[in-house]
Amino acid sequence: MSWTLVVVPIIAVILLNLPFGEGYRKLAFPAGIFLAVLQSALVLLPIENMFPYGACPLSPFVFLSPDALGLLMILSVGIVVFSALLVGWRMTDKTSRKSDFANLIILAMAGMNGVILSGDLFSLYVFLEIVAVSSFILIAMDKNREALEGSFKYIMLSAVATILILSSISVFLMLTGSTSFSAAAAALKQGNHAAVLASGLFIIGLLIKGGIAPFHGWLPDAYTSAPAGVSIFLAGIVTKTTGIYTIIKLVSYVTGYTGPVKEILLFFGAVSALLGAFAALDQKNFKRMLAYSSISQMGYVIMGLGAGNPLGVMGAAFHLFNHAIFKTQLFVNSAAVEQETGTLNMDRLGGLSDKMPVTGATSVVALLSTAGVPPLSGFWSKLLVIVALWVAGYKIYALIAVFAGVVTLAYLLSMQRRVFFGNISASFSNIKEAGVSFTLPAVLLSTITIAAGVFFPYVFEKLIIPVQALLGLL
C-alpha cells in the first residue's frame, strides 16, 4: 500500500527513540540507509501495482497511488536521502548528533513521501509541515550564529507560506465543505472568485517554500549555513518536493493549465532562472553559489510547467529529477572539499583535482549536466523545456531559458577553474581524496546523470512520457 512509505519511517523513528532503548538510537543511520535503498528499489522493481491506492487504517489521511511523476519523486527521495546520510554521518562528530541527524532525515523522508502521495489539500499541508519542522531543526544543528540565522529566516518565511496555504484551505473548505482536490477543482471551474483567490494564495505559499525568486530570501543562507549533509538534503530534494513538485501537483489536480496560471508560472520561472544565474556569478562561497544555482534551475521547471503542453510538463518533470541528481552531486563535492581543506572560499582553493581526482571528475560531469551540455541528462530536460516554450508560442521565455543556460555554464566553469583547476596552494599540498562516504555517492550520482543522458530514449519512453497524463487529470 502507498501509505506504508509514510507509516514505516514514522514507526522507525518512534522505535529508535523509545526511552527504554537508548542503544537503538545508534541504529538510526543503518535504518535510514536501509529505508532509502528499499524505497529506491521498490520504484525500480518491475512489479505491477507496487503502490495501489489505499487509505491508511492508522490515520485519517488519504493516500493516492503515485502517478508517473510521483514515482520519479519517490525515487529521487530515496537517492538523495542515501547520499545525505552518508555524507552527514561522516561529517558529524558526536554520536548523539549523528543519531539526531539520521532520525530527523527519516522523519522528513516520511513527510516528503506523504506530500507525494497525499490525496487532499489538508493532508498535503500536514506533510509539508512535517518536512518543514524537521528541516528547521536540521539547519540549526550546529548551533552557531550562521546556522541559527539561516534556520530563523527559513522559519519566518515558511510561516508566511503556512499562513497563505492554511488560508487557502480554509476558503476551499468553506466553499465546498471538503478539502479534496476534486472539490477545489470544481469550485474553480464554477468561476468562484474566492476559489480563484484561494488557489493564488496556495501557489504563492508554495513558491516561497520552493525558494523561487523573488521569494528566495531564506534559501541562500539556509543552504550555506546548514551542515554539509543537511545542505545536500535541502538542495537535493526538500525544496523540490515541498515547493516545486507540490506546485505541479496543485496545478495538475486543482487549478488546471489555464491562461492566468501559465502566465504566473512563466513570469516567476523566468525571474528565478535569470536572477539565480546572475547572483551565482558573484559568489565566492562554494555552497552559496550552488544555492543560487538551485534557484535558477528551478526556474526552468516552473517555465516548463508554464508552457502548459505535454512536452513542457515532461520537461519540467525530467529536469526536476535531473536537478535532484546533479545538484546533490555538486553539494556532495562541496562537502568533500570542505572536509579535506576546511574552507569553501573558492578564491583560496585551486588545483584540487590533482589531489582529489574523483571529486574533480564527478564535479565536471555535474556542472556540464547542470549547464545543459549534451549528451548528459540535463541537456535533454532543458531541451524539452525550451522546445515546449517555443512551440507553445512563448518564444521570449524560450530565449530567456537559453540565455540563462549560457550564464549557468559561465559560473560553473568559473567554479571548476577556481576550485579544481590550476596550481594547488601550498597549504593544501598534503590533502588527499575524500573518503568513500563522499566518493561513493558522487560516483553513483554521476553514473545516473550519464546513463540518463546516454540512454535518454529509453528513459523518456519508460519514465517521462507517462508524466504527460497529468495534463488530462481535470
C-alpha positions as CSV (number, residue, x, y, z in Angstrom):
1,M,0.0,0.0,0.0
2,S,1.2,3.5,-0.7
3,W,0.7,4.6,2.9
4,T,3.4,2.3,4.1
5,L,6.0,4.7,2.6
6,V,4.8,7.2,5.2
7,V,3.9,5.0,8.2
8,V,7.0,2.7,8.2
9,P,9.6,5.6,8.5
10,I,7.5,7.2,11.3
11,I,7.3,3.9,13.2
12,A,11.0,3.5,12.7
13,V,11.7,6.9,14.3
14,I,9.4,6.0,17.2
15,L,11.1,2.7,17.8
16,L,14.6,4.1,17.5
17,N,13.8,6.7,20.2
18,L,11.9,4.7,22.8
19,P,13.0,5.8,26.3
20,F,14.0,2.3,27.4
21,G,16.0,1.6,24.3
22,E,18.9,4.1,24.3
23,G,21.1,1.6,22.3
24,Y,18.6,1.6,19.5
25,R,19.4,5.2,18.6
26,K,22.7,4.0,17.2
27,L,20.8,2.1,14.6
28,A,19.3,5.3,13.1
29,F,21.9,5.5,10.4
30,P,21.7,2.0,9.1
31,A,17.9,2.2,9.4
32,G,17.9,5.3,7.3
33,I,20.2,3.8,4.7
34,F,18.0,0.7,4.5
35,L,14.8,2.7,4.1
36,A,16.4,4.9,1.4
37,V,17.7,1.9,-0.6
38,L,14.5,0.0,-0.2
39,Q,12.4,2.9,-1.4
40,S,14.5,3.4,-4.5
41,A,14.4,-0.4,-5.2
42,L,10.7,-0.5,-4.9
43,V,10.3,2.1,-7.7
44,L,12.8,0.3,-10.0
45,L,11.5,-3.2,-9.5
46,P,9.3,-4.3,-12.4
47,I,6.3,-5.2,-10.3
48,E,2.9,-4.0,-11.4
49,N,0.7,-2.2,-8.9
50,M,3.5,-1.8,-6.4
51,F,1.8,1.1,-4.8
52,P,-2.0,0.6,-5.1
53,Y,-4.5,3.2,-3.8
54,G,-5.4,2.9,-0.1
55,A,-6.5,4.9,2.9
56,C,-4.2,4.3,5.8
57,P,-6.1,2.4,8.6
58,L,-3.9,4.2,11.2
59,S,-4.8,7.8,10.2
60,P,-7.5,9.9,8.7
61,F,-5.2,10.9,5.8
62,V,-6.0,10.0,2.2
63,F,-3.1,8.5,0.2
64,L,-3.1,8.1,-3.6
65,S,-1.3,5.6,-5.8
66,P,1.6,7.6,-7.2
67,D,1.4,8.8,-10.8
68,A,4.4,8.7,-13.0
69,L,5.8,12.0,-11.6
70,G,5.2,10.7,-8.1
71,L,7.2,7.6,-8.8
72,L,10.1,9.8,-10.1
73,M,9.9,11.8,-6.9
74,I,9.8,8.8,-4.6
75,L,12.9,7.5,-6.4
76,S,14.6,10.9,-6.1
77,V,13.9,11.0,-2.3
78,G,15.5,7.6,-1.9
79,I,18.6,8.5,-3.8
80,V,19.1,11.9,-2.1
81,V,18.4,10.6,1.4
82,F,21.0,7.8,0.8
83,S,23.6,10.4,-0.3
84,A,22.8,12.9,2.5
85,L,23.1,10.2,5.2
86,L,26.5,9.0,4.0
87,V,28.0,12.5,3.9
88,G,26.2,13.8,7.0
89,W,27.1,10.8,9.1
90,R,30.8,11.2,8.2
91,M,30.9,14.9,8.9
92,T,29.0,14.9,12.2
93,D,31.2,14.4,15.2
94,K,29.3,13.3,18.3
95,T,27.4,10.0,18.3
96,S,24.2,11.7,19.8
97,R,24.2,14.3,17.0
98,K,24.7,11.6,14.4
99,S,21.6,9.8,15.7
100,D,19.6,13.1,15.8
101,F,20.6,13.8,12.2
102,A,19.6,10.4,11.0
103,N,16.3,10.4,12.9
104,L,15.3,13.8,11.5
105,I,16.2,12.8,8.0
106,I,14.0,9.7,8.3
107,L,11.1,11.8,9.7
108,A,11.5,14.3,6.9
109,M,11.6,11.4,4.4
110,A,8.2,10.3,5.7
111,G,6.9,13.8,5.3
112,M,8.1,14.1,1.7
113,N,6.6,10.7,0.9
114,G,3.3,12.0,2.4
115,V,3.5,15.1,0.2
116,I,3.9,13.0,-2.9
117,L,1.1,10.5,-2.0
118,S,-1.4,12.8,-0.3
119,G,-4.9,12.9,-1.8
120,D,-6.3,16.1,-0.4
121,L,-5.3,19.6,0.4
122,F,-5.3,19.2,4.2
123,S,-3.2,16.0,4.1
124,L,-0.8,17.8,1.8
125,Y,-0.5,20.7,4.3
126,V,0.2,18.4,7.3
127,F,3.0,16.6,5.5
128,L,4.5,19.9,4.2
129,E,4.8,21.0,7.9
130,I,6.4,17.7,9.0
131,V,9.1,18.3,6.4
132,A,9.4,22.0,7.3
133,V,9.8,21.4,11.1
134,S,12.4,18.7,10.6
135,S,14.3,21.0,8.2
136,F,14.3,23.9,10.7
137,I,16.0,21.7,13.3
138,L,18.4,20.2,10.8
139,I,19.6,23.6,9.6
140,A,20.3,24.7,13.2
141,M,22.1,21.5,14.3
142,D,25.5,23.2,14.6
143,K,24.0,25.8,16.9
144,N,26.4,28.5,15.6
145,R,25.2,32.0,14.7
146,E,25.1,31.4,10.9
147,A,23.1,28.2,11.3
148,L,20.6,29.7,13.7
149,E,20.2,32.7,11.5
150,G,19.6,30.6,8.4
151,S,17.1,28.5,10.3
152,F,15.3,31.6,11.6
153,K,15.0,33.0,8.2
154,Y,13.6,29.8,6.9
155,I,11.1,29.6,9.8
156,M,9.9,33.2,9.3
157,L,9.3,32.9,5.5
158,S,7.9,29.4,5.9
159,A,5.5,30.7,8.5
160,V,4.2,33.2,5.9
161,A,3.8,30.4,3.4
162,T,2.0,28.3,6.0
163,I,-0.5,31.2,6.7
164,L,-1.2,31.6,3.0
165,I,-1.7,27.8,2.5
166,L,-3.9,27.4,5.5
167,S,-6.0,30.5,4.5
168,S,-6.4,28.9,1.0
169,I,-7.5,25.6,2.5
170,S,-10.0,27.4,4.8
171,V,-11.6,29.1,1.9
172,F,-11.9,25.9,-0.1
173,L,-13.4,24.2,3.0
174,M,-16.0,27.0,3.5
175,L,-16.9,27.0,-0.2
176,T,-17.2,23.2,-0.7
177,G,-17.3,21.6,2.7
178,S,-14.3,19.5,1.6
179,T,-10.5,19.7,1.1
180,S,-10.4,17.2,-1.7
181,F,-8.6,18.1,-4.9
182,S,-11.8,17.4,-6.9
183,A,-13.9,19.7,-4.8
184,A,-11.4,22.5,-5.1
185,A,-11.2,22.0,-8.8
186,A,-15.0,22.0,-9.1
187,A,-15.2,25.4,-7.3
188,L,-12.6,26.9,-9.6
189,K,-14.5,25.6,-12.7
190,Q,-17.6,27.4,-11.5
191,G,-15.7,30.6,-11.7
192,N,-15.9,31.4,-8.0
193,H,-13.8,34.4,-7.2
194,A,-13.0,33.3,-3.7
195,A,-11.7,30.0,-5.1
196,V,-9.5,31.8,-7.5
197,L,-8.1,33.9,-4.7
198,A,-7.5,30.7,-2.6
199,S,-5.6,29.0,-5.4
200,G,-3.5,32.0,-5.9
201,L,-2.6,32.1,-2.1
202,F,-1.7,28.4,-2.2
203,I,0.6,28.9,-5.3
204,I,2.4,31.8,-3.6
205,G,2.9,29.8,-0.5
206,L,4.5,27.0,-2.5
207,L,6.7,29.5,-4.4
208,I,8.0,30.6,-1.0
209,K,8.7,27.0,0.1
210,G,10.3,26.3,-3.2
211,G,12.7,29.3,-3.0
212,I,11.5,30.7,-6.3
213,A,12.5,34.4,-6.9
214,P,11.5,36.9,-5.6
215,F,10.5,34.7,-2.6
216,H,14.0,33.2,-2.3
217,G,15.4,35.3,0.6
218,W,15.7,32.4,3.0
219,L,17.3,29.9,0.7
220,P,20.9,31.0,0.2
221,D,21.5,31.5,3.9
222,A,19.8,28.2,4.8
223,Y,21.8,26.2,2.3
224,T,25.1,27.8,3.1
225,S,24.9,27.8,6.9
226,A,23.5,24.3,7.3
227,P,25.8,21.3,8.0
228,A,27.0,19.7,4.8
229,G,24.7,16.7,5.0
230,V,21.7,18.9,5.6
231,S,22.7,21.2,2.6
232,I,22.7,18.1,0.4
233,F,19.3,17.1,1.7
234,L,17.7,20.6,1.4
235,A,19.1,21.3,-2.0
236,G,18.7,17.9,-3.4
237,I,15.1,17.1,-2.5
238,V,13.4,19.1,0.3
239,T,12.6,22.3,-1.6
240,K,11.9,20.3,-4.8
241,T,9.3,18.3,-3.0
242,T,7.7,20.8,-0.7
243,G,7.7,23.6,-3.2
244,I,8.2,22.7,-6.9
245,Y,6.6,19.2,-7.0
246,T,3.7,20.4,-5.0
247,I,3.1,23.3,-7.4
248,I,2.9,20.7,-10.2
249,K,0.5,18.7,-8.2
250,L,-1.7,21.6,-7.4
251,V,-1.8,22.8,-11.0
252,S,-2.5,19.3,-12.3
253,Y,-5.1,18.3,-9.8
254,V,-6.8,21.6,-8.9
255,T,-6.2,24.7,-11.0
256,G,-5.6,23.2,-14.4
257,Y,-3.3,24.7,-17.0
258,T,-5.4,27.9,-17.6
259,G,-4.1,31.0,-19.2
260,P,-3.6,33.1,-16.0
261,V,-1.9,30.2,-14.2
262,K,0.5,29.7,-17.1
263,E,1.4,33.4,-17.2
264,I,2.1,33.4,-13.5
265,L,4.3,30.4,-13.7
266,L,6.2,31.7,-16.8
267,F,6.9,35.0,-15.2
268,F,8.2,33.7,-11.9
269,G,10.1,30.9,-13.6
270,A,11.9,33.4,-15.9
271,V,12.7,35.8,-13.0
272,S,14.0,32.9,-10.9
273,A,16.1,31.5,-13.8
274,L,17.8,34.8,-14.5
275,L,18.1,36.2,-11.0
276,G,19.6,33.0,-9.6
277,A,22.1,32.7,-12.5
278,F,23.4,36.2,-12.3
279,A,23.6,36.1,-8.5
280,A,25.6,32.9,-8.7
281,L,28.2,34.6,-10.8
282,D,29.3,36.9,-8.0
283,Q,29.7,34.3,-5.2
284,K,32.9,33.3,-3.5
285,N,31.4,30.6,-1.2
286,F,31.1,27.2,-3.0
287,K,27.8,26.3,-1.3
288,R,26.3,29.8,-1.7
289,M,27.0,29.7,-5.4
290,L,25.2,26.3,-5.6
291,A,22.3,27.7,-3.6
292,Y,21.7,30.5,-6.2
293,S,22.2,27.9,-8.9
294,S,19.3,25.9,-7.4
295,I,17.1,29.0,-7.6
296,S,18.0,29.4,-11.3
297,Q,17.5,25.7,-12.2
298,M,14.1,25.6,-10.6
299,G,13.1,28.4,-12.8
300,Y,13.4,26.0,-15.7
301,V,11.0,23.6,-14.1
302,I,8.4,26.3,-13.4
303,M,8.7,27.7,-17.0
304,G,8.3,24.2,-18.4
305,L,5.2,23.8,-16.4
306,G,4.0,27.2,-17.5
307,A,4.2,26.1,-21.2
308,G,1.1,24.0,-20.4
309,N,1.7,21.4,-23.1
310,P,2.7,17.8,-22.8
311,L,6.3,18.5,-23.8
312,G,6.6,21.2,-21.2
313,V,5.2,19.0,-18.4
314,M,7.5,16.2,-19.3
315,G,10.5,18.5,-19.5
316,A,9.6,20.0,-16.1
317,A,9.3,16.6,-14.6
318,F,12.6,15.3,-16.1
319,H,14.5,18.5,-15.1
320,L,13.1,18.2,-11.5
321,F,14.6,14.7,-11.3
322,N,17.9,15.7,-13.0
323,H,18.3,18.6,-10.7
324,A,17.8,16.3,-7.7
325,I,20.7,14.2,-9.0
326,F,23.3,16.7,-10.3
327,K,22.7,19.3,-7.6
328,T,23.0,16.6,-4.9
329,Q,26.3,15.6,-6.5
330,L,27.7,19.2,-6.5
331,F,26.8,19.6,-2.9
332,V,28.5,16.2,-2.1
333,N,31.5,17.5,-4.0
334,S,31.5,20.8,-1.9
335,A,31.2,18.7,1.3
336,A,34.3,16.7,0.2
337,V,36.2,19.9,-0.5
338,E,35.2,21.3,2.9
339,Q,36.1,18.1,4.7
340,E,39.6,18.0,3.2
341,T,40.6,21.7,3.1
342,G,38.5,23.2,5.8
343,T,37.2,26.0,3.6
344,L,34.5,26.8,1.0
345,N,36.1,30.0,-0.2
346,M,36.8,29.4,-3.8
347,D,39.3,32.2,-4.0
348,R,41.5,30.3,-1.6
349,L,41.3,27.0,-3.4
350,G,42.6,25.7,-6.8
351,G,44.3,22.7,-8.3
352,L,42.4,20.2,-6.1
353,S,41.8,17.8,-9.0
354,D,45.4,16.6,-8.6
355,K,44.8,15.5,-5.0
356,M,41.0,14.8,-5.3
357,P,40.6,13.2,-8.8
358,V,37.3,11.5,-8.2
359,T,35.7,14.7,-6.7
360,G,37.1,16.8,-9.5
361,A,36.0,14.5,-12.3
362,T,32.5,14.0,-10.9
363,S,32.2,17.7,-10.5
364,V,32.8,18.2,-14.2
365,V,30.0,15.7,-15.0
366,A,27.6,17.5,-12.7
367,L,28.4,21.0,-13.9
368,L,28.1,20.0,-17.6
369,S,24.7,18.4,-16.9
370,T,23.6,21.5,-15.0
371,A,24.6,23.7,-17.9
372,G,22.8,21.5,-20.4
373,V,25.7,20.1,-22.3
374,P,25.0,17.0,-24.4
375,P,24.7,14.1,-24.1
376,L,24.2,14.4,-20.3
377,S,20.7,14.2,-18.8
378,G,20.5,17.9,-18.0
379,F,20.8,18.7,-21.8
380,W,17.7,16.7,-22.6
381,S,15.4,18.1,-19.9
382,K,16.4,21.7,-20.8
383,L,15.9,21.0,-24.4
384,L,12.4,19.7,-23.7
385,V,11.6,22.8,-21.8
386,I,13.0,25.2,-24.4
387,V,11.2,23.4,-27.3
388,A,8.0,23.3,-25.3
389,L,8.1,27.0,-24.7
390,W,8.9,27.7,-28.4
391,V,6.1,25.6,-29.8
392,A,3.6,27.0,-27.3
393,G,4.3,30.4,-28.7
394,Y,6.3,31.7,-25.7
395,K,9.4,32.4,-27.7
396,I,10.7,35.2,-25.4
397,Y,10.7,32.8,-22.5
398,A,12.5,30.1,-24.6
399,L,15.2,32.6,-25.4
400,I,15.4,33.5,-21.7
401,A,15.9,29.8,-20.9
402,V,18.7,29.6,-23.5
403,F,20.4,32.7,-22.1
404,A,20.2,31.5,-18.5
405,G,21.9,28.3,-19.7
406,V,24.8,30.3,-21.1
407,V,25.2,32.2,-17.8
408,T,25.0,28.8,-15.9
409,L,27.9,27.5,-17.9
410,A,29.9,30.6,-17.2
411,Y,29.6,30.5,-13.4
412,L,30.0,26.7,-13.2
413,L,33.2,26.8,-15.3
414,S,34.4,29.6,-13.1
415,M,33.8,27.4,-10.1
416,Q,35.6,24.5,-11.6
417,R,38.6,26.6,-12.5
418,R,38.8,28.3,-9.1
419,V,38.4,25.0,-7.1
420,F,39.8,22.1,-9.1
421,F,42.0,23.5,-12.0
422,G,45.3,25.5,-11.9
423,N,48.0,25.2,-9.3
424,I,47.3,23.9,-5.9
425,S,48.1,26.1,-2.9
426,A,51.0,25.1,-0.7
427,S,48.7,24.9,2.3
428,F,46.7,22.1,0.6
429,S,49.6,20.1,-0.8
430,N,49.1,17.3,1.7
431,I,45.4,16.7,1.3
432,K,44.1,13.5,-0.2
433,E,40.9,12.3,-1.9
434,A,37.8,12.3,0.3
435,G,36.7,9.0,1.8
436,V,34.2,6.6,0.5
437,S,31.3,8.4,2.2
438,F,31.9,11.2,-0.3
439,T,33.2,9.3,-3.4
440,L,30.5,6.6,-3.4
441,P,27.6,8.9,-3.7
442,A,29.5,11.2,-6.1
443,V,30.2,8.3,-8.5
444,L,26.7,6.9,-8.1
445,L,25.1,10.2,-9.0
446,S,27.5,10.8,-11.9
447,T,26.6,7.4,-13.2
448,I,22.9,8.2,-13.1
449,T,23.5,11.5,-14.8
450,I,25.5,9.9,-17.6
451,A,23.2,6.9,-18.0
452,A,20.0,9.0,-18.1
453,G,21.6,11.1,-20.8
454,V,23.1,8.4,-23.0
455,F,20.0,6.2,-22.7
456,F,17.6,9.1,-22.9
457,P,15.3,7.4,-25.5
458,Y,14.6,4.5,-23.1
459,V,14.3,6.8,-20.0
460,F,12.0,9.1,-22.0
461,E,9.7,6.2,-23.1
462,K,9.5,4.4,-19.7
463,L,9.7,7.2,-17.2
464,I,9.0,10.6,-18.8
465,I,6.2,10.1,-21.4
466,P,3.7,8.8,-18.8
467,V,4.1,12.1,-16.9
468,Q,2.1,13.9,-19.7
469,A,-1.0,12.2,-18.4
470,L,-1.1,14.9,-15.7
471,L,-2.5,17.3,-18.3
472,G,-5.6,15.1,-18.5
473,L,-6.4,15.0,-14.8
474,L,-9.0,17.7,-15.0
